[in-house]
Amino acid sequence: MAKLRILAVLALALGAFGTAGAQNLDMEGAAPVSSGMTPARGMTAASVESKFGAPDAKVAPVGDPPISRWEYANFVVFFEYDRVIHAVVKRKQSS
């Protein structure tokens, strides 16, 4: 019974040390996005095009449910069917 307790304590201790790690995230060139700079989640494709204009490129849907994307000069919009699920600002290109 004592061996079982020792093994349990050892396993818990090793598990705790095994997960203690960190990684730095490179945010160079990233800037905070203010409200209205990109389409909001839930907007329809028609409302995105009405507010932000025609995209530079439209990438055809893939998968199930179908996920497509529209690329603008400064951001990319991801759609599920015809609704925005995510929009991201493009990283500034370093010269």
N, C-alpha and C positions, 0 to 999 in steps of 0.2 A: 504494500500500500504506500509506503514511504517513497519507493522508487517511482510509482505512478505520479505522486505529487511533484516530485523533483522534475520529472519529464514534462509535466504540464506547465510548471513554472518556467522551465527552460524554453519550451515551445512558445509561450506567450512573450517572453523576453526577446527571443530571436525574431519573432513576428513584428514586434514593435520597432526593433532596430532596422529590420529589413525594409520598412516603409518610410523611414526618415530620410528623404532625399528631396532635393529641389533642383529646378532648372530655371535659368533666366530666359525670359521671353524678349526677343529683340523687337522693340517697338520703334526703331529708327524710321523716320519718314511717316509715321502714323500720327494722325491728329484726331482730336475728339470730333465727333459728328454732332452737329446741332440738329434739332428737330426740323424737319422739312427739307433737309439736304438730300435725303433719299426717300424712296417710297415706303410707306408704313405697311406693316404686316396686315394682310387681309384686303388690301386694295385690289381691285380688279385690273386686268391687263389694260382694258380700255381707259380706266381712270389714270393709270400710270402714263400711258401714251398721251392722254389729254394734258396732264400736268407737266410732264418732263419732255414731251416731244417724242419723235420716232427714235428708237435706239440705233446705235451704230451697227449692231449685229444682233440677230436673233438665232439662238442655238436650239435646234429641234429637241423635243422632249425625249427622254430616255427613262426606262424603268417602269415600275408599277407601284405606286401611282406615278404618272408621268411628271417628270421634273424638267423644266426648260429654264433657259436663262436669256436675259437681254443684257447686252453690254452697251454701256454709255461711256463717255469720255472719262468720267471721274468715279463711276460706281458700276456695280453689277447687281442685277435683280434676279432672284430665283423664284420661279413660279411652280406651284402644284396645281395642275389644271390651269385655271385662269386667275388664281389668287396668289398674291405675294406671300412667300413664306420667309424670305430673308433678303436683305440688301446689304452689300458691303462696299465700303469706299476703297478704291484702288490705292495701292501703295505708291507713293511718289518714286519715280525712277531716279536713282542716284547717278550723277554725271561723272 
